[in-house]
Amino acid sequence: MKTFAFAILTALAVGCGKSDSEIAPKKTDFGTGLNTVEKFYDATPVKLVEVVTASLQSFDLKVESDRHDDLGGEIVARRADNSKVTAKITARDEAATEVSIRVAPGNRNLAELIHERIAEKVRGLEAK
């Protein structure tokens, strides 16, 4: 048991003292999804499919595929530089839905911008 506790403390100590550049999101995640941004919204998947599609198009992204049903789905779009943006929509319960955005090759900042636009549009739905 002491050996296990020592191993955990050693592992934690190794991570201490890292610079911001070592902690910041990497430029690429090599397909691991490390820079995928996931957020929850208080809306049904059906409403969010429309919102996510409109949000992607508002950035002049070309929607390549849109496969969804009442429980969620996946929307794939392309940027002007041909990099892929994937939005996955998943129902978590009757009123909450998870949306994950991944901008290849792992651009977390752009994924955050897309989520901000989605949040704006969801607030617009609530106001109506």
N, CA, C and O atoms as a DFTB+ gen file, in Angstrom:
512 C
 N C O
     1  1       0.832      -1.186       0.000
     2  2       0.000       0.000       0.000
     3  2       0.873       1.245       0.000
     4  3       0.571       2.213      -0.697
     5  1       1.970       1.229       0.786
     6  2       2.861       2.383       0.842
     7  2       3.518       2.626      -0.514
     8  3       3.713       3.772      -0.918
     9  1       3.856       1.554      -1.208
    10  2       4.468       1.680      -2.522
    11  2       3.503       2.342      -3.497
    12  3       3.907       3.190      -4.293
    13  1       2.236       1.962      -3.439
    14  2       1.204       2.540      -4.308
    15  2       1.046       4.036      -4.035
    16  3       0.981       4.834      -4.970
    17  1       0.985       4.416      -2.760
    18  2       0.859       5.827      -2.384
    19  2       2.083       6.615      -2.833
    20  3       1.956       7.744      -3.305
    21  1       3.267       6.025      -2.689
    22  2       4.491       6.689      -3.125
    23  2       4.485       6.897      -4.632
    24  3       4.912       7.949      -5.109
    25  1       4.011       5.921      -5.386
    26  2       3.951       6.028      -6.848
    27  2       3.009       7.152      -7.273
    28  3       3.304       7.886      -8.216
    29  1       1.885       7.287      -6.584
    30  2       0.933       8.354      -6.905
    31  2       1.542       9.719      -6.606
    32  3       1.445      10.634      -7.422
    33  1       2.165       9.858      -5.445
    34  2       2.792      11.131      -5.076
    35  2       3.918      11.497      -6.040
    36  3       4.088      12.670      -6.374
    37  1       4.675      10.523      -6.482
    38  2       5.754      10.765      -7.439
    39  2       5.183      11.242      -8.764
    40  3       5.704      12.179      -9.369
    41  1       4.124      10.606      -9.211
    42  2       3.493      10.993     -10.477
    43  2       2.956      12.419     -10.398
    44  3       3.080      13.179     -11.358
    45  1       2.367      12.785      -9.275
    46  2       1.857      14.147      -9.094
    47  2       2.997      15.157      -9.075
    48  3       2.875      16.240      -9.648
    49  1       4.086      14.817      -8.432
    50  2       5.219      15.732      -8.330
    51  2       5.854      15.980      -9.694
    52  3       6.343      17.079      -9.953
    53  1       5.853      14.994     -10.552
    54  2       6.439      15.141     -11.883
    55  2       5.693      16.199     -12.672
    56  3       6.312      16.922     -13.454
    57  1       4.374      16.317     -12.494
    58  2       3.569      17.291     -13.223
    59  2       3.700      18.706     -12.700
    60  3       3.311      19.646     -13.394
    61  1       4.228      18.892     -11.512
    62  2       4.357      20.226     -10.923
    63  2       5.478      20.997     -11.599
    64  3       6.477      20.417     -12.027
    65  1       5.304      22.303     -11.690
    66  2       6.353      23.151     -12.213
    67  2       6.415      23.218     -13.718
    68  3       7.397      23.721     -14.264
    69  1       5.394      22.727     -14.417
    70  2       5.400      22.801     -15.877
    71  2       5.041      24.205     -16.313
    72  3       4.247      24.887     -15.665
    73  1       5.629      24.629     -17.413
    74  2       5.339      25.961     -17.937
    75  2       3.989      25.956     -18.644
    76  3       3.430      24.900     -18.940
    77  1       3.470      27.176     -18.912
    78  2       2.182      27.293     -19.599
    79  2       2.222      26.649     -20.978
    80  3       1.223      26.086     -21.424
    81  1       3.369      26.723     -21.661
    82  2       3.463      26.131     -22.997
    83  2       3.349      24.612     -22.945
    84  3       2.902      23.991     -23.909
    85  1       3.746      24.013     -21.836
    86  2       3.632      22.561     -21.698
    87  2       2.218      22.146     -21.312
    88  3       1.806      21.017     -21.580
    89  1       1.473      23.054     -20.685
    90  2       0.119      22.754     -20.240
    91  2      -0.913      23.118     -21.303
    92  3      -1.979      22.504     -21.358
    93  1      -0.616      24.104     -22.146
    94  2      -1.542      24.591     -23.169
    95  2      -1.889      23.486     -24.151
    96  3      -1.108      22.556     -24.350
    97  1      -3.081      23.588     -24.774
    98  2      -3.469      22.589     -25.761
    99  2      -2.442      22.499     -26.882
   100  3      -1.890      23.509     -27.318
   101  1      -2.202      21.310     -27.330
   102  2      -1.256      21.088     -28.407
   103  2      -1.875      21.531     -29.735
   104  3      -3.097      21.609     -29.858
   105  1      -1.033      21.817     -30.720
   106  2      -1.508      22.229     -32.037
   107  2      -2.208      21.078     -32.757
   108  3      -3.095      21.303     -33.580
   109  1      -1.815      19.873     -32.452
   110  2      -2.446      18.706     -33.055
   111  2      -2.586      17.629     -31.994
   112  3      -1.755      17.515     -31.093
   113  1      -3.635      16.849     -32.107
   114  2      -3.801      15.770     -31.134
   115  2      -3.710      14.409     -31.810
   116  3      -4.033      13.387     -31.206
   117  1      -3.269      14.401     -33.058
   118  2      -3.050      13.166     -33.806
   119  2      -4.252      12.237     -33.778
   120  3      -4.103      11.017     -33.719
   121  1      -5.457      12.827     -33.821
   122  2      -6.678      12.036     -33.882
   123  2      -7.144      11.463     -32.561
   124  3      -8.092      10.677     -32.532
   125  1      -6.500      11.836     -31.464
   126  2      -6.882      11.271     -30.172
   127  2      -8.136      11.915     -29.611
   128  3      -8.789      11.346     -28.736
   129  1      -8.482      13.101     -30.109
   130  2      -9.632      13.811     -29.564
   131  2      -9.282      14.604     -28.326
   132  3     -10.173      15.100     -27.637
   133  1      -7.999      14.733     -28.032
   134  2      -7.542      15.448     -26.851
   135  2      -8.075      16.872     -26.814
   136  3      -8.397      17.381     -25.740
   137  1      -8.173      17.520     -27.967
   138  2      -8.628      18.905     -28.039
   139  2     -10.110      19.027     -28.384
   140  3     -10.560      20.109     -28.761
   141  1     -10.864      17.963     -28.266
   142  2     -12.298      18.013     -28.463
   143  2     -12.930      18.754     -27.290
   144  3     -12.582      18.518     -26.133
   145  1     -13.865      19.655     -27.601
   146  2     -14.526      20.432     -26.555
   147  2     -15.962      19.944     -26.434
   148  3     -16.715      19.947     -27.408
   149  1     -16.333      19.524     -25.224
   150  2     -17.677      19.002     -24.961
   151  2     -18.414      19.928     -24.010
   152  3     -17.868      20.358     -22.994
   153  1     -19.669      20.232     -24.352
   154  2     -20.493      21.075     -23.483
   155  2     -21.916      20.536     -23.483
   156  3     -22.348      19.862     -24.417
   157  1     -22.634      20.854     -22.402
   158  2     -24.031      20.448     -22.271
   159  2     -24.935      21.647     -22.483
   160  3     -24.608      22.764     -22.083
   161  1     -26.083      21.404     -23.122
   162  2     -27.063      22.452     -23.381
   163  2     -28.440      21.976     -22.950
   164  3     -28.761      20.792     -23.044
   165  1     -29.243      22.911     -22.479
   166  2     -30.613      22.610     -22.072
   167  2     -31.531      22.742     -23.286
   168  3     -32.294      23.701     -23.406
   169  1     -31.443      21.784     -24.159
   170  2     -32.281      21.741     -25.360
   171  2     -32.302      20.305     -25.858
   172  3     -31.418      19.511     -25.537
   173  1     -33.314      19.982     -26.640
   174  2     -33.417      18.630     -27.189
   175  2     -32.432      18.474     -28.350
   176  3     -32.034      19.467     -28.959
   177  1     -32.042      17.249     -28.656
   178  2     -31.135      17.021     -29.784
   179  2     -31.707      17.536     -31.111
   180  3     -30.965      18.027     -31.961
   181  1     -33.014      17.423     -31.281
   182  2     -33.633      17.873     -32.534
   183  2     -33.393      19.369     -32.730
   184  3     -33.042      19.800     -33.828
   185  1     -33.579      20.161     -31.679
   186  2     -33.335      21.609     -31.767
   187  2     -31.853      21.898     -31.951
   188  3     -31.481      22.803     -32.699
   189  1     -31.014      21.136     -31.275
   190  2     -29.578      21.393     -31.352
   191  2     -28.988      21.035     -32.706
   192  3     -28.002      21.649     -33.115
   193  1     -29.546      20.073     -33.412
   194  2     -29.051      19.762     -34.754
   195  2     -29.182      20.994     -35.633
   196  3     -28.254      21.342     -36.364
   197  1     -30.329      21.652     -35.563
   198  2     -30.541      22.875     -36.345
   199  2     -29.589      23.979     -35.909
   200  3     -29.008      24.670     -36.746
   201  1     -29.428      24.146     -34.594
   202  2     -28.561      25.194     -34.054
   203  2     -27.111      24.946     -34.438
   204  3     -26.420      25.872     -34.865
   205  1     -26.639      23.717     -34.293
   206  2     -25.246      23.391     -34.615
   207  2     -24.987      23.589     -36.103
   208  3     -23.959      24.147     -36.486
   209  1     -25.908      23.140     -36.939
   210  2     -25.750      23.322     -38.387
   211  2     -25.673      24.808     -38.730
   212  3     -24.802      25.226     -39.493
   213  1     -26.579      25.603     -38.169
   214  2     -26.575      27.049     -38.422
   215  2     -25.296      27.698     -37.901
   216  3     -24.762      28.612     -38.530
   217  1     -24.801      27.230     -36.754
   218  2     -23.574      27.789     -36.183
   219  2     -22.372      27.496     -37.078
   220  3     -21.541      28.374     -37.310
   221  1     -22.278      26.274     -37.575
   222  2     -21.177      25.919     -38.475
   223  2     -21.253      26.747     -39.759
   224  3     -20.237      27.250     -40.240
   225  1     -22.444      26.883     -40.302
   226  2     -22.609      27.645     -41.539
   227  2     -22.339      29.132     -41.321
   228  3     -21.927      29.825     -42.251
   229  1     -22.564      29.630     -40.110
   230  2     -22.303      31.045     -39.826
   231  2     -20.813      31.370     -39.891
   232  3     -20.443      32.536     -40.027
   233  1     -19.957      30.360     -39.795
   234  2     -18.518      30.524     -39.954
   235  2     -18.080      30.208     -41.388
   236  3     -16.889      30.040     -41.648
   237  1     -19.035      30.128     -42.315
   238  2     -18.793      29.801     -43.725
   239  2     -18.162      28.423     -43.911
   240  3     -17.369      28.212     -44.829
   241  1     -18.518      27.498     -43.038
   242  2     -18.058      26.121     -43.196
   243  2     -19.026      25.389     -44.110
   244  3     -20.232      25.636     -44.070
   245  1     -18.504      24.492     -44.930
   246  2     -19.327      23.725     -45.855
   247  2     -19.707      22.399     -45.194
   248  3     -18.841      21.577     -44.894
   249  1     -21.002      22.199     -44.972
   250  2     -21.472      20.962     -44.345
   251  2     -21.373      19.829     -45.367
   252  3     -21.987      19.879     -46.433
   253  1     -20.587      18.805     -45.021
   254  2     -20.382      17.646     -45.892
   255  2     -21.401      16.552     -45.630
   256  3     -21.943      15.954     -46.560
   257  1     -21.654      16.299     -44.357
   258  2     -22.619      15.246     -44.028
   259  2     -23.365      15.627     -42.763
   260  3     -22.840      16.302     -41.878
   261  1     -24.603      15.171     -42.710
   262  2     -25.465      15.448     -41.564
   263  2     -26.298      14.198     -41.341
   264  3     -27.312      13.975     -42.003
   265  1     -25.844      13.388     -40.390
   266  2     -26.573      12.154     -40.068
   267  2     -27.108      12.289     -38.656
   268  3     -26.335      12.347     -37.700
   269  1     -28.418      12.340     -38.519
   270  2     -28.991      12.480     -37.186
   271  2     -30.374      11.870     -37.120
   272  3     -31.006      11.596     -38.141
   273  1     -30.833      11.662     -35.889
   274  2     -32.193      11.217     -35.604
   275  2     -32.653      11.982     -34.375
   276  3     -32.024      12.973     -34.003
   277  1     -33.713      11.559     -33.748
   278  2     -34.251      12.273     -32.591
   279  2     -33.366      12.184     -31.345
   280  3     -33.588      12.919     -30.382
   281  1     -32.376      11.303     -31.350
   282  2     -31.498      11.136     -30.186
   283  2     -30.137      11.802     -30.367
   284  3     -29.313      11.792     -29.453
   285  1     -29.899      12.379     -31.541
   286  2     -28.623      13.046     -31.782
   287  2     -28.077      12.677     -33.138
   288  3     -28.813      12.241     -34.023
   289  1     -26.784      12.853     -33.295
   290  2     -26.161      12.517     -34.564
   291  2     -24.803      13.154     -34.712
   292  3     -24.165      13.549     -33.737
   293  1     -24.368      13.245     -35.976
   294  2     -23.051      13.784     -36.277
   295  2     -23.134      14.661     -37.514
   296  3     -23.743      14.293     -38.519
   297  1     -22.506      15.832     -37.418
   298  2     -22.429      16.755     -38.537
   299  2     -20.950      16.964     -38.838
   300  3     -20.168      17.282     -37.943
   301  1     -20.570      16.785     -40.098
   302  2     -19.190      16.976     -40.518
   303  2     -19.158      18.133     -41.506
   304  3     -19.921      18.164     -42.471
   305  1     -18.265      19.083     -41.250
   306  2     -18.115      20.241     -42.133
   307  2     -16.640      20.423     -42.460
   308  3     -15.771      19.851     -41.802
   309  1     -16.364      21.233     -43.494
   310  2     -14.984      21.514     -43.909
   311  2     -14.728      23.010     -43.883
   312  3     -15.581      23.813     -44.260
   313  1     -13.543      23.360     -43.432
   314  2     -13.094      24.746     -43.466
   315  2     -12.502      25.033     -44.841
   316  3     -12.340      24.117     -45.647
   317  1     -12.180      26.286     -45.116
   318  2     -11.606      26.676     -46.407
   319  2     -10.266      25.993     -46.661
   320  3      -9.914      25.731     -47.811
   321  1      -9.512      25.702     -45.592
   322  2      -8.222      25.019     -45.751
   323  2      -8.375      23.501     -45.811
   324  3      -7.389      22.767     -45.761
   325  1      -9.617      23.041     -45.917
   326  2      -9.986      21.624     -46.050
   327  2      -9.859      20.834     -44.745
   328  3      -9.995      19.611     -44.766
   329  1      -9.603      21.491     -43.614
   330  2      -9.578      20.756     -42.354
   331  2     -11.015      20.450     -41.930
   332  3     -11.945      21.197     -42.237
   333  1     -11.170      19.347     -41.228
   334  2     -12.487      18.829     -40.884
   335  2     -12.946      19.308     -39.512
   336  3     -12.166      19.376     -38.563
   337  1     -14.247      19.642     -39.434
   338  2     -14.887      20.004     -38.175
   339  2     -15.990      18.975     -37.940
   340  3     -16.879      18.805     -38.774
   341  1     -15.927      18.295     -36.803
   342  2     -16.922      17.272     -36.484
   343  2     -17.691      17.685     -35.243
   344  3     -17.107      17.997     -34.205
   345  1     -19.020      17.681     -35.368
   346  2     -19.900      17.991     -34.242
   347  2     -20.722      16.754     -33.935
   348  3     -21.443      16.253     -34.798
   349  1     -20.619      16.265     -32.721
   350  2     -21.410      15.105     -32.293
   351  2     -22.428      15.577     -31.269
   352  3     -22.088      16.263     -30.306
   353  1     -23.675      15.201     -31.490
   354  2     -24.784      15.622     -30.639
   355  2     -25.365      14.365     -30.006
   356  3     -25.741      13.426     -30.708
   357  1     -25.438      14.348     -28.668
   358  2     -25.890      13.162     -27.956
   359  2     -26.881      13.543     -26.864
   360  3     -26.580      14.380     -26.013
   361  1     -28.065      12.929     -26.886
   362  2     -29.065      13.161     -25.838
   363  2     -28.561      12.558     -24.538
   364  3     -28.088      11.422     -24.521
   365  1     -28.659      13.307     -23.453
   366  2     -28.270      12.796     -22.137
   367  2     -29.499      12.502     -21.282
   368  3     -29.478      11.578     -20.469
   369  1     -30.559      13.270     -21.455
   370  2     -31.856      12.979     -20.856
   371  2     -32.900      13.755     -21.658
   372  3     -32.597      14.240     -22.748
   373  1     -34.111      13.880     -21.142
   374  2     -35.186      14.492     -21.922
   375  2     -34.920      15.949     -22.276
   376  3     -35.396      16.424     -23.307
   377  1     -34.175      16.663     -21.451
   378  2     -33.991      18.098     -21.682
   379  2     -32.527      18.521     -21.846
   380  3     -32.263      19.690     -22.127
   381  1     -31.587      17.620     -21.680
   382  2     -30.168      17.976     -21.776
   383  2     -29.495      17.201     -22.897
   384  3     -29.749      16.014     -23.102
   385  1     -28.627      17.907     -23.618
   386  2     -27.926      17.318     -24.742
   387  2     -26.461      17.705     -24.681
   388  3     -26.123      18.844     -24.359
   389  1     -25.598      16.757     -24.992
   390  2     -24.163      17.027     -25.037
   391  2     -23.753      17.258     -26.487
   392  3     -24.161      16.526     -27.388
   393  1     -22.942      18.284     -26.692
   394  2     -22.397      18.566     -28.022
   395  2     -20.883      18.570     -27.896
   396  3     -20.321      19.286     -27.067
   397  1     -20.228      17.769     -28.721
   398  2     -18.768      17.776     -28.749
   399  2     -18.324      18.280     -30.117
   400  3     -18.836      17.854     -31.153
   401  1     -17.357      19.197     -30.096
   402  2     -16.829      19.792     -31.318
   403  2     -15.342      19.487     -31.389
   404  3     -14.609      19.690     -30.421
   405  1     -14.904      18.998     -32.540
   406  2     -13.487      18.761     -32.785
   407  2     -13.124      19.390     -34.112
   408  3     -13.714      19.071     -35.145
   409  1     -12.150      20.287     -34.081
   410  2     -11.644      20.910     -35.301
   411  2     -10.285      20.287     -35.575
   412  3      -9.338      20.490     -34.815
   413  1     -10.187      19.526     -36.665
   414  2      -8.925      18.872     -37.003
   415  2      -7.940      19.926     -37.480
   416  3      -8.356      20.878     -38.140
   417  1      -6.706      19.806     -37.189
   418  2      -6.028      18.733     -36.482
   419  2      -5.864      19.002     -34.990
   420  3      -4.747      18.949     -34.476
   421  1      -6.940      19.285     -34.298
   422  2      -6.888      19.489     -32.862
   423  2      -6.862      20.943     -32.454
   424  3      -6.142      21.308     -31.524
   425  1      -7.633      21.786     -33.129
   426  2      -7.646      23.216     -32.823
   427  2      -8.725      23.514     -31.786
   428  3      -9.877      23.774     -32.132
   429  1      -8.345      23.472     -30.532
   430  2      -9.276      23.665     -29.421
   431  2      -9.880      25.069     -29.398
   432  3     -11.045      25.232     -29.037
   433  1      -9.109      26.074     -29.775
   434  2      -9.607      27.447     -29.757
   435  2     -10.781      27.633     -30.721
   436  3     -11.772      28.275     -30.372
   437  1     -10.677      27.084     -31.913
   438  2     -11.787      27.195     -32.861
   439  2     -13.002      26.401     -32.383
   440  3     -14.141      26.814     -32.602
   441  1     -12.766      25.282     -31.742
   442  2     -13.879      24.505     -31.185
   443  2     -14.604      25.326     -30.115
   444  3     -15.832      25.289     -30.032
   445  1     -13.854      26.059     -29.303
   446  2     -14.460      26.932     -28.288
   447  2     -15.289      28.039     -28.946
   448  3     -16.382      28.353     -28.475
   449  1     -14.777      28.633     -30.035
   450  2     -15.525      29.675     -30.750
   451  2     -16.850      29.145     -31.285
   452  3     -17.872      29.829     -31.220
   453  1     -16.827      27.938     -31.809
   454  2     -18.060      27.336     -32.331
   455  2     -19.042      27.118     -31.187
   456  3     -20.236      27.372     -31.345
   457  1     -18.560      26.652     -30.044
   458  2     -19.444      26.465     -28.887
   459  2     -20.039      27.793     -28.426
   460  3     -21.203      27.840     -28.030
   461  1     -19.268      28.856     -28.472
   462  2     -19.801      30.168     -28.100
   463  2     -20.957      30.562     -29.009
   464  3     -21.967      31.091     -28.545
   465  1     -20.807      30.302     -30.300
   466  2     -21.874      30.619     -31.252
   467  2     -23.103      29.753     -30.995
   468  3     -24.233      30.233     -31.083
   469  1     -22.883      28.474     -30.677
   470  2     -23.999      27.581     -30.355
   471  2     -24.732      28.101     -29.120
   472  3     -25.962      28.143     -29.100
   473  1     -23.986      28.496     -28.095
   474  2     -24.590      29.003     -26.862
   475  2     -25.422      30.251     -27.145
   476  3     -26.510      30.401     -26.588
   477  1     -24.935      31.140     -27.993
   478  2     -25.700      32.340     -28.375
   479  2     -27.033      31.954     -29.003
   480  3     -28.079      32.509     -28.667
   481  1     -26.974      30.995     -29.918
   482  2     -28.184      30.583     -30.630
   483  2     -29.152      29.846     -29.702
   484  3     -30.366      29.974     -29.859
   485  1     -28.638      29.079     -28.741
   486  2     -29.502      28.395     -27.785
   487  2     -30.195      29.417     -26.887
   488  3     -31.376      29.275     -26.569
   489  1     -29.452      30.450     -26.480
   490  2     -30.085      31.532     -25.689
   491  2     -31.186      32.202     -26.495
   492  3     -32.211      32.592     -25.936
   493  1     -30.987      32.340     -27.803
   494  2     -32.014      32.912     -28.665
   495  2     -33.259      32.047     -28.715
   496  3     -34.373      32.563     -28.802
   497  1     -33.078      30.723     -28.661
   498  2     -34.232      29.812     -28.632
   499  2     -35.009      29.983     -27.339
   500  3     -36.240      29.981     -27.342
   501  1     -34.287      30.131     -26.229
   502  2     -34.930      30.256     -24.924
   503  2     -35.718      31.567     -24.827
   504  3     -36.751      31.629     -24.162
   505  1     -35.218      32.616     -25.500
   506  2     -35.884      33.919     -25.436
   507  2     -37.206      33.920     -26.197
   508  3     -38.109      34.697     -25.886
   509  1     -37.315      33.049     -27.191
   510  2     -38.540      33.016     -28.002
   511  2     -39.670      32.441     -27.253
   512  3     -40.776      32.339     -27.786
